[in-house]
């Protein structure tokens, strides 16, 4: 069974709050593989908004995206890109 894994750093200022968690879960749900995200010693299902929120991931947190299944590589790449692009959030001082 194909596997893929990538570690990324959360760089959006507000961390993994409701909107980014929803974006990850929505993107992850398009794939058939099992997809998880780990922060420290906690691993959650990337297809579950509530589980993602339980990570309490703040800006600067290191997240490991892991997938197993036929579309694992695409799934990890999609979620990693979302995180690296800061979920489309603009950091504006104000």
Order of alpha helices (4+ residues) and beta strands (2+ residues): beta-alpha-beta-beta-alpha-beta-alpha
